[in-house]
Amino acid sequence: MPTTTSARLLKLLSLLQAHGDRSGAELAGRLGVTPRTVRRDVDRLRELGYPVHAVRGTAGYRLGAGSALPPLLLDDDEAVAVAVGLRTAGTVAGIEETALRALTKLERVLPARLRHRVGALNAATVRAGAAPGPAVDPGALVAIADACRRHESLRIDYRSPRGGDTRRTVEPHRLVSFGRHWYLVAWDPGRDDWRTFRVDRLTPRTPPGPRFVPRPPPDGDVAAYLARTLSSRAWPVRATVVLHVPADDAAERVWPGMGVVEPVDDRTCRLHVGADTPADLVWMITSVGVGFTVADGPPDLADALRLQARRCLDALG
């Protein structure tokens, strides 16, 4: 196959991969050839294993999914992004070895300039901080995602953190990767309310349950709902403080799961937080880095704030 033909096939494949349905005339114009040449090139792609389908009514083409995975065309930034993602894969059980095999295959075919970029990034990066969260079964993630897509009820065995196993039938809405954990947000008909489930604590059962009509997401945003749910769980010590900044400013300073920000007016907002001890509450509240007034909290919170204030004054001599 002449070099010019090979280059044109690669460009044709790139157009089909990136843009969905394309008419033959449009492809011919982009490639600078005749529609007849496009038809011949499509036949060559099919011979190489690419499932290029004809689109009725538009005299066009679409790249479909086949039974085997043919080579993919990635630009430089896409190739580097995939390589970095594969190297940092971690919280799904058993995927590390698979990711490493895929990374080895990818790096083997990367141009020298890209291998250098990926290698430099790996050499200059140190992974530190908290340990990875509990690994989840990739089969469970796929089963849950499929039930979400099909709007099919999900029957699960769930291990409660407080002990004891339960069997539930829920209407799955979304999977959320939040912090170090995976969560399922679902409607629980038995509780007549939305619930969140840690995926590493559940086991989907087969077959799935009946189909259901999807509900609007809780709070209008699944991620915001999950953050509010996690921050408002039954902490031993809870407090509400008024922050002396608008809610939008406070939201940028409060990390996900830390607490719930509630607007008061255009200059202040409330922050609802919970922790294990009053000292932990003090650390969380002061970490926001703005002025505040305690609106509600345990008596020990005032003592913990005074102690922290004395420590800060003592540090100044």
C-alpha positions in Angstrom: 0.0 0.0 0.0 1.6 3.4 -1.0 2.6 5.7 1.8 0.1 8.4 0.6 -2.7 5.8 0.8 -1.7 4.7 4.3 -1.6 8.3 5.5 -5.0 8.9 4.0 -6.5 5.8 5.7 -5.2 7.0 9.0 -6.7 10.4 8.5 -10.0 8.8 7.4 -10.0 6.7 10.5 -9.3 9.7 12.7 -12.3 11.6 11.2 -14.6 8.6 11.8 -13.4 8.1 15.4 -13.7 11.7 16.4 -16.9 12.9 14.7 -19.4 10.1 14.4 -21.6 10.1 11.2 -19.9 11.7 8.2 -21.2 11.9 4.7 -19.1 10.5 1.8 -19.0 13.9 0.2 -17.8 15.6 3.4 -15.1 12.9 3.9 -14.0 13.3 0.3 -13.7 17.1 0.7 -11.7 16.7 3.9 -9.3 14.2 2.3 -9.1 15.9 -1.0 -10.2 12.9 -3.0 -13.3 11.7 -4.9 -16.2 9.9 -3.2 -15.2 6.8 -5.1 -11.8 6.9 -3.5 -13.5 7.2 -0.1 -15.5 4.1 -0.8 -12.4 2.2 -1.7 -10.7 3.4 1.5 -13.7 2.4 3.6 -13.4 -1.1 2.1 -9.8 -1.3 3.1 -10.6 -0.3 6.6 -13.2 -3.0 6.8 -10.6 -5.5 5.6 -8.3 -4.4 8.4 -11.1 -5.1 11.0 -12.6 -1.7 11.5 -16.5 -2.0 11.6 -17.3 1.0 9.3 -21.1 1.0 8.7 -23.0 2.7 5.9 -25.6 5.2 7.2 -28.8 5.1 5.2 -30.4 8.2 3.9 -27.2 10.3 4.2 -24.8 8.4 1.9 -22.4 8.5 4.9 -20.4 6.3 7.2 -20.2 5.5 10.9 -17.5 3.7 12.9 -19.2 1.1 15.0 -18.1 -1.3 17.8 -16.8 -4.6 16.6 -16.2 -8.0 18.2 -12.4 -7.3 18.4 -10.6 -4.1 19.3 -8.8 -2.7 16.3 -6.0 -0.1 16.8 -7.0 3.3 18.0 -5.7 6.6 16.8 -4.6 9.0 19.6 -3.1 12.4 19.3 -0.1 13.3 21.5 -2.1 14.7 24.4 -4.6 11.8 24.4 -1.8 9.2 24.4 0.0 10.9 27.4 -3.4 11.2 29.3 -4.1 7.5 28.8 -0.6 6.5 29.9 -0.8 8.6 33.0 -4.3 7.3 33.8 -3.2 3.7 33.4 -0.2 4.2 35.7 -2.3 5.8 38.5 -5.1 3.2 38.3 -5.7 2.0 41.8 -9.0 1.6 43.7 -10.6 -1.1 41.5 -9.6 -4.6 42.7 -7.5 -6.6 40.2 -7.2 -3.8 37.7 -3.6 -2.9 38.5 -2.1 -5.8 36.6 -4.5 -5.3 33.7 -3.6 -1.6 33.6 0.1 -2.4 33.7 -0.2 -4.7 30.7 -2.1 -2.1 28.8 0.5 0.5 29.7 3.3 -1.7 28.5 1.6 -2.2 25.2 0.9 1.6 24.8 4.5 2.6 25.8 5.9 0.1 23.3 4.3 2.0 20.4 4.6 5.5 21.6 6.9 7.8 19.6 10.2 8.6 21.3 9.1 12.2 22.1 6.0 10.9 23.9 7.9 8.1 25.8 10.2 10.9 27.0 7.2 13.0 28.3 5.6 10.1 30.0 8.9 8.9 31.5 9.7 12.4 32.7 6.3 12.8 34.4 6.7 9.4 36.2 10.2 10.2 37.3 9.2 13.6 38.7 6.1 12.4 40.5 5.9 10.9 44.0 2.6 9.5 45.2 2.0 10.4 48.9 -0.7 11.2 51.3 -3.5 9.0 52.4 -3.5 5.3 51.5 -5.8 4.3 48.7 -9.4 3.6 49.7 -10.8 0.0 49.9 -10.7 -1.7 46.5 -14.0 -2.5 44.8 -14.9 -5.4 42.5 -14.8 -4.3 38.9 -17.7 -6.7 38.2 -19.8 -4.9 40.8 -19.1 -1.6 39.2 -20.1 -2.9 35.8 -23.3 -4.5 37.1 -24.3 -1.3 38.9 -23.5 0.9 35.9 -25.5 -1.4 33.6 -28.5 -1.4 36.0 -28.3 2.5 36.0 -28.3 2.6 32.2 -31.1 0.1 31.8 -33.2 1.6 34.7 -33.4 -1.9 36.3 -33.8 -2.4 40.0 -30.8 -3.8 41.8 -30.9 -6.5 44.4 -27.9 -6.2 46.8 -26.4 -7.7 49.9 -25.1 -4.8 52.0 -22.7 -5.0 54.9 -23.5 -2.2 57.3 -20.6 -0.5 59.0 -22.5 -0.9 62.3 -22.5 -4.6 61.8 -25.0 -7.0 60.3 -25.9 -7.7 56.7 -29.1 -6.7 54.9 -30.7 -7.5 51.6 -32.1 -4.6 49.7 -33.8 -3.9 46.4 -33.0 -0.3 45.2 -33.4 1.8 42.1 -29.8 2.8 41.2 -29.3 6.3 39.9 -25.5 7.0 39.7 -22.1 5.8 40.7 -20.0 8.5 42.4 -16.2 8.3 42.9 -15.8 10.5 46.0 -12.5 10.9 47.8 -11.1 7.4 48.4 -14.4 5.5 48.0 -17.0 4.5 45.4 -20.6 5.2 46.3 -24.0 4.2 44.8 -26.7 6.8 45.0 -30.1 5.0 44.7 -33.8 5.3 45.6 -34.7 2.8 48.3 -38.4 1.9 48.0 -38.3 0.2 51.4 -37.3 3.5 53.1 -39.2 5.7 50.7 -36.1 7.9 50.4 -32.7 8.3 48.7 -29.8 6.4 50.2 -26.1 6.1 49.6 -24.2 2.8 49.6 -20.4 2.2 49.7 -19.7 -0.1 46.7 -17.0 -2.0 48.6 -19.6 -3.1 51.1 -22.2 -4.3 48.6 -22.6 -7.4 46.4 -25.1 -7.2 43.5 -27.3 -10.3 43.1 -28.6 -11.7 39.9 -30.9 -11.5 38.1 -31.7 -7.8 38.5 -35.1 -6.6 39.5 -37.9 -5.0 37.4 -37.4 -1.8 35.4 -38.4 1.5 37.0 -39.1 5.1 36.0 -36.1 7.3 36.8 -36.6 10.0 39.4 -35.1 13.5 39.3 -31.7 13.4 41.1 -31.7 14.3 44.8 -31.0 18.0 45.5 -30.8 18.4 41.7 -27.2 17.3 41.8 -25.9 13.8 42.9 -22.4 14.9 43.9 -23.8 17.8 46.1 -26.3 15.4 47.7 -23.5 12.9 48.5 -21.3 15.6 50.0 -24.2 16.8 52.2 -25.1 13.2 53.2 -21.5 12.4 54.2 -21.0 15.6 56.1 -24.3 15.3 58.0 -24.0 11.7 59.2 -24.2 11.0 62.9 -21.0 12.5 64.2 -20.5 12.5 67.9 -20.0 16.3 68.0 -21.8 18.7 65.7 -21.9 22.5 65.4 -23.2 25.3 63.2 -21.1 28.5 62.7 -21.9 31.7 60.8 -19.0 32.5 58.4 -18.4 36.1 57.6 -18.2 35.6 53.9 -20.7 34.9 51.1 -21.7 31.3 50.5 -19.9 31.2 47.1 -16.6 32.3 48.8 -17.1 29.7 51.6 -17.8 26.9 49.1 -14.4 27.3 47.6 -12.8 26.9 51.0 -14.8 23.9 52.3 -13.6 20.6 50.9 -16.1 17.9 49.8 -17.6 16.0 52.7 -16.3 18.5 55.3 -19.6 20.3 55.9 -22.7 21.9 54.3 -22.7 25.6 53.4 -26.1 27.4 53.6 -26.5 31.0 52.4 -27.8 33.5 54.9 -27.4 36.9 53.1 -25.0 38.4 50.6 -22.3 38.8 53.2 -22.6 35.7 55.5 -23.5 32.0 55.4 -23.8 29.0 57.8 -21.5 26.1 57.9 -22.8 22.9 59.4 -20.0 20.5 60.5 -19.5 17.4 62.5 -16.4 15.6 64.0 -15.3 13.1 66.6 -14.2 15.7 69.2 -14.6 19.4 70.0 -10.9 19.8 69.2 -11.5 18.4 65.7 -14.3 20.8 65.2 -12.1 23.7 66.1 -9.5 22.5 63.5 -12.1 22.1 60.8 -13.8 25.5 61.4 -10.5 27.5 61.7 -9.1 25.8 58.6 -11.7 27.6 56.5 -9.6 30.8 57.2 -12.4 33.4 57.6 -14.0 35.1 60.5 -16.9 33.2 62.2 -19.4 33.2 65.0 -20.6 30.1 66.8 -24.3 29.7 66.3 -24.8 26.3 67.8 -22.6 23.7 69.3 -21.8 21.7 72.5 -20.5 23.5 75.6 -17.1 21.9 75.2 -16.6 23.7 71.8 -16.2 27.0 73.6 -13.5 25.5 75.9 -11.7 24.0 72.9 -11.8 27.4 71.0 -10.3 29.2 74.1 -7.6 26.6 74.4 -6.7 27.0 70.8 -6.7 30.8 71.1 -4.3 30.6 74.1 -2.0 28.3 72.2 -1.8 30.7 69.3 -1.2 33.7 71.7 1.5 31.7 73.6 3.2 31.0 70.3 3.7 34.8 69.9 5.5 34.9 73.3 
